[in-house]
Amino acid sequence: MKKRLVLFLPLVVFLVMGIFLYKGLFLNPEKLDSALEGKPVPAFQLESLEDSGKIITNESLKGKVALLNVWATWCPSCKYEHPYLMRFARQNLVPIYGINYRDERRLAIRELQREGDPYTKNIFDHDGRLGLDLGVYGAPESYLIDHNGIIRFRYAGPIDMRVWNDTLYPMIQELQAEAKAEGAS
């Protein structure tokens, strides 16, 4: 009798795994929670993309509400998102800080020269350490940072007008009002 039950064990394991995988098909990566929401941007000291002699740190991101955008030249969704970031940068509503993620410096610089550079500061994260510390699943991902350097929201996927108007910009306005009430710029 026990031998017969053991024969069905692989089938039971297969069915349980199938249920979990099936459920995973319906998860929206844009809605994944970030373990860092409400916590400071992880400590880092990395080179500027454009100037390897210039060091950018997590302290450099404090003082203003900002959008921290993870991007790369190898990322097709980043290419889709780029014109929108250029538009938002021209509107000068919030500083956009880039994290060039696991990329080649010369390719990234060339792309920004060709397509335009929406970033106030651009952090070169060649080996992906900062991305790993942020919990990046893939590019593009964006984080709203308050004036104290606290991550207030994470968005996975490309930003377009819908995402900007419905989600990000209202949150930016709210965070800027909080900063103004606290006397920050």
N, C-alpha and C positions, 0 to 999 in steps of 0.2 A: 504494500500500500504506500509506504514512504517513497519507494522508488518511482512510483507513478507521479506523485506530487513533485518530485525533483525534476522530472521531465518537463513539467509545465512552468518551472521557474524562469527560464529564458523568455518565454512568451509573456509572462507577467512583467518582467523587467522591460521588455520591448514596448509593451503597451503603456507603462508608466512614463517611459522616456518620450514616447510618441505624443502623449498628452501635453507634457511640458513644452516640447518643441512646437506643437500646434498652437499652444497659447502664446508662445513667443512671436509667432508670425503677426500677431495683432497688436504688438507693442509699438508705440510711436516713439522713435528716438528723440524727437523734439521735446517730448514730455518727460524724459528721464530726469530724475532729481539729481542735483549736485550735492555731494556731501560737504562741499565748501560754501554753500550758500549761508550767509550770516557769519562767515569767517574771513579773516584777512587773506589777501592774495598771498600765496606762499612766498617765502623769502627767496630771492634770486639775485644774481649778479651776472648779467649777460651782456655781450657786445651789442652795440647798435648795428643794424643791418648795413647801413651805409658807411659807417666809420668804425672799424674794428678797434680803434683806440678809445672810443667813447663807451663807457660802461653805463648800463641802465639797470636800476635796482627796483625792487618793489616799492621802496620809498619814493621813487620818481613818479609813481602813479597817484600819489596822494595830493589832495588840495582841491580837486574838482571832480565832479561826477564825470565818468568816462565810460566809453565802450571799448572793451578789450577783445580784439578779433583775431582768431587763430586762422592762418591762411598758408597756402603753399602754391608753387607754380605747377605742381603735379596734380592739383585738385581741380577737376572740372566744375564742381559746384562753386568753388572760389571764383572762378572766371565768370560764372553767371552772376554772382553776388557783387563783383567788383564795380560795375557801373552804378549800382545803387549806393555803395559806400562812397564813391566819388561825388554823387549828388548830395548825400548827407554831409560830407565834408565841406562842400561849397556853401551849404546853408549855415555852417559854423554853429550848430546847435549844441554839439557835445564833442570834446576831443575823442578821436578814435586812435587807439594804440594798437599796433599790429604785433602779432607774434608770428614770425616766419618760421614755420614748423617743419623740421626734418627736411630741409631744402638745401640747395646749393646757392651760396651767396651771389655769385655772378649772374645766375639765371634769374634770381629774385630781383636783383637790382635792374637788370635789363627789362624785365617785365614791367616794373614800376615806371621806368623811363618811357616805355612804349605806351602803356595803358593809363598812366597817371598814378599819383601817389596820394591816397586819401588819409595817410597816417601822420599824426602829430609826432609820434615816436614809433620806431619799428624795431622790435627786439629780435635778434637772431638766435633762434633756438635750434641750432643745427642737429644736436643729438636728441632732442625731444625731452630733455629733463624737465623744463618748466611745464610743457604739455602734460607730461606724466604726473607731475605734482598737482596740476589743475584737474586731472581726471579726464583729459581729452579723449573722446572716443574716436574722433577723426575730424578732419577739416571739411568745411568751416564750422567753427563753434565761436560763440560770442558770450561775453560776460559783462554784465553791468556792474560797475564798481562805484561805490559811493565816495564822497569826498574824504572819507577816513581810510580809504583803501580796502573796504570790506566788499566782498562779492555779494551782491544782492539778488542776482538772477543769472541763470545760464540758459542759453538758447543753442541747440544743436541743429545745424543745417544752414542753408543760405538765407540771408536776409534779403527781402524784397520789399516793395511798397506796402503790401498787406501786413507783413510781420512788423514793419516799422510803425505804421499807423495804428494798428490794432494792439500791439504788445509793447514794443520797445519805447517808442516816443512818449506814450503816457507815463510809463515807469520813469523815464528820464526826467520828465517834468516834475513828477512827484519827488524824486530824489534831489533835484535841484532846489525845490521849495524847502525840503528838509535842511539842505545845506545852508540856504539863505537864512532860515530861521535860527540856525546855530551860529550864524555870523561868518560862515565860510564863503568863498567866492563862487 
